[in-house]
Amino acid sequence: VASAVEENFLGDPMRRGLDLPTFIVRVTFLFLILFLLLPLCWLVVRSFQEGGVSGSFFRDAEFLSALSFTYSQAFASALLSGIVGSLCAWVFVESGGVFGKILWRVNLICFSVPTLLVALGIIGLWGNYEIYGWTGVLLGHCLLNIPIYFKWVGLALNSRDLQHERAALTLGASRAQTFFKVVFPKIRPILWESFLVTFLLSSSSFALVLMLGGGSRFQTLETLIFEATKIDLNLQRAVTLGSIQLFISAFLYAVLLWKVKIPFSAITTGTRENCQSFYFRDRAAEKLSQAFVYGLYTVLCVLPLVSFVILSLPGLKQWERDWFLAIWESAKLALSVGVVSSFLALGACYAIRDNQSLFLKTFIQWMVGIPLSLSSIILSLGFLLTWASWARTDWQTALGIVVVQSILALPLVFPPVHDAFSRLAGEVTRAARSLGASPSQVFLLVEIPCIRGGLITAFLMGTAFSLGEVGAVLVFHSSDSPTLSLYLQRLLGQYRFDEAFAVGTVLLFLMALLFGIGSRWEKAQN
Amino acid sequence: MNSFLIIALLGALFIGRISPAAKPVISLDDAHLCAKQLVETEVRYLPGVQSVLETWDRRLHYLRRDIIQRQENLAQLEFILSTKNFKNEPPEHLNHLLANAAQSCWDFKKEYEQHLKKLFLFAGSIVLFLATLLLYLALFGFSSPFPRREFYLFLLFFACPLHAANEITVYTYDSLAGKGGLGPLLIQEFKKKTGTDLKLVSYGSAGEAINQVILEGAGTKADAVLGVDSYSLGKVRSSALFAPLERGKLLLQVEHFLQGEDPLLVPFDYGFLAFLYDSKRNPSLAKIKTFKEFAARQITRKNLVMADPRTSSLGLGFLLWSQVLFQGSDLEGIWRGIAKQIMTLTPGWSGSYGLFVKEKADTVLSYSTSPAYHIEKEGKHEIQALAFEEGHLRQVEGLSLVKSSKKIDRVQLLSEILLSPEIQRQIPLLQYMYPAIRDVKLPESFRGLPIPKAVPADPKLVHEKRREWLQQWKKIFSETR
């Protein structure tokens, strides 16, 4: 299989002319250049204009304080989540347990929950205590990040070969030595990847810091950008801050690319196998570890969401027509985002597979991954200002939302398509070609059916992402019929908390459902 | 049949394009000609057009109703024209009627075009769908594993019609536009009195709505912004995107202290900033009589929530209020005292008020009239506002016209409706603020509320000093972690 994948990635030398895959790659390139690269370049160029990046800007106390808080809280969040999440993954893989299996499934919901709901859940559970500030931000980010570690590290641990560990133990190595000398090197890349991804996500988090940061006591670059964009209308400052954030993120992403050849490839791989653990001394130690680690996970990740759902119960009775309209509006946008983002992921995968140039491959990977650490406000702002004269009517602004959300969803929808491509054997394609099929026929009749599972998972992931995303909607919306996430915000603004919580639960349910279907589908495909 | 309809539609579009009604010129001859042409167009094409459109969009119901109303207007116009013989300029009321008729014709044409676009889009989608289907069948036949049914359903999903509009668009904030707010009542009244739809697009706050207009510039879709508060007027004025409405007659009925408000604002309600507490949970707070005492009170834990001055006009109002009272004395000490009590700042009023009501905080910055909400909705009398001897800041809300609007007359009508006794009577129970016009009977829940002494404050100061105050406030606030 490995040789087939290797061969497959060398590309198909028989492909000539403008066939369907080439067309998809070109459209993807054009799309990313026009709607990602151009707005970002515009932002960077503008940030060097008068009043932008300068010595005095870097001496600004507010900026420096926000910069240090942004990255210190991101580091602390990623580290803390890493410790808890990796522990959870280790205990789950080594000892399992019924509760562990339940948490593994619940993890899917935590993985997909929008930040606004996280903030509300934490306020609902711990709002009576003085959590606003460092504590609140850390709690929020832990809820979002721990599931990432739990899933990725869990999958990596699960798919490892146990023979080496058994051999080490037989040769007299202690359990600790076996772990640090044998297991740790195997999972180090995924730990790196998880750390950098959670660090980048935490550094660009916005709603959580706004709601749990306790006002201007704790500010991040993202909240400063929001303040400059939406409150002060100081676009120069906003783009300068955005550019600085972009440079730092690009650097960190380059580190990720250097450490991990194809990022996110481990997100969806691996299968759970039951095997006897040899790391716990006895049954009691195993149970104690389970109780401690699962208890920690429950308190940090599950209870806030449970409290949120409980708070939403009174509001669920107040179901009204507007909810359907919001679901309908969300569905239209989300399905469009699902289609566009999976199309882009498909194009990116083809480009990575067929391009011989390492530079182009790296460039595409960068384009696919950079939205992970990009503020949706900044991207929307860049898009709005680059294409402002065009977006006038409701359907045009809706298109703007679709474009921005599709780009932001790329890091999420790329892995399943990429995985599906990795499993696609090159011989099949070559056989079809040698039997006389045109490139377009091979694409439609051989490749698409083979990667259909990955594409559908990507589509569902993109759709679920769009349902919960609110930044782009806030920048673009000009319609009286809002999406579900915007409707939730409006209900909060209208002091209709019960209904807002209930809408949040509906949103949570829809997202979990989509992620669940995507995950099951993928499992079936595997 | 279909080709006949398409030709009919194209003909209607062509006539609509060359019609003098396309430009809203208020001239007797133009209006008459426009009326005649449009009546002819309708007679010839509408039955066919309607029979098609009715089948695929229920929203056309509104178009039909508009057409009937317009026909009535035109009949009235023709009657006046046939019975009167004007030598010179027609009287003002007739001019107004003609203007309305011309505007209505123009709107009708625009809407007609929009529906045509929808129809062509629909036809285009069908053609695309059929072409894709044919291409697919030609290439692969029926034996392919491709999910055909889902694919067709998906195509049909995207072929659904887009929303058309004949309305005025007003930007506002969430709590005004939402259920139980002033918005739904205003939409209903506006439709009843003008026959036109009022579209409210809401944002987190009025400040955000103004910013959206500024971001969109002269090409903004907004005709007006509703809920502009007195502290945001500096921004409104400096943007040069807003224009004054005709306020002469309107101001005669409003409270005398509102008559001096900026010409860019038609005020429709006002209220006083106040700190609220629950007298059952914190009876000791009732003893506090001054702002100074409130700022200096000893606390065991942080228990005050308020809207962030960076994001909310209410929070900014707090800065102005304290500036007016303590500028030149111990302003820093007051801010430090308040900052020490603050548990958290929320982006808007509703967030902080929600924390207070859910008993996560003991005191909140809101309005002196907010307790009326709890009396009306929950029968609770425990929520009370602290009345300070130094006085309270008055916040005024109003309507501002966007300069680039092409429907100024309708925005003017909206301002008249807003200040009509029917709407003003509802303000206390919808906005929980005081109505702008005089002699409105307040509901029972408002009777027991203390009416605070208003402190004289210049809202223009907010615009000039905002940045400086915010810097000072942020510095003090972050020092009191």
Interface residues (C-beta under 8 A of the other chain):
Chain A: E62 S65 I123 G127 N128 E130 Y132 G133 L210 M211 G214 G215 S216 R217 E227 K230 I231 D232 L233 E320 D322 K332 L335 S336 V339 L384 S389 R392 D394 W395 Q441 L444 L445 I448 P449 L474 H477 S478 S479 D480 S481 Q489 R490 L491 L492 G493 Q494 Y495 R496 F497
Chain B: L139 F140 S144 P145 F146 F154 F157 F158 C160 L162 H163 A165 Y173 D174 S175 A177 G178 K179 G180 G181 K199 L200 V201 S202 G204 S205 G207 E208 N211 Q212 I214 L215 G219 K221 R301 K302 D308 R310 T311 I342 M343 T344 L345 T346 P347 G348 S350 G351 Y353 G354 L355 K358 E359 K360 R467 W473 K474 F477 S478 R481
